[in-house]
Amino acid sequence: MQVALVPVDPRRHADAAELVRARLAEAGIRVRLLDRGTLGSRVARAHALPAPYVGVIGDRETAAGNLAVNGRTVDLDAFVAELRAEIDDRTACSPSSAPTPVR
């Protein structure tokens, strides 16, 4: 998992959180939506997961079409592009993606 997504109020922000989850998944980014429990418990669980990015979506993010990621507000499309580039770069550098030597 690469992104843990936490809606501030799961009932009010469910649609926006689902749109963000779908957008990330569509880009090939592994995402988990944490929508059960109190906000504090959801944030604590998100930080306990092996996800390098924790995205929080509330009223401000919903209204602006943004996402709060690790304490900074980012444009969703820019975040997707940045994360996709990071994933592609790591994939290109991994030993399994190196060409097989010809013998």
Protein Blocks (a to p, Z undefined) as FASTA:
>chain_A
ZZdcddfblmlmmmmmmmmmmmmmmnopacdddfedjfklmmmmmmmpccfbdcdddfkl
mmnopaceehiacdfklmmmmmmmmmmmmmmmpmklpccddZZ
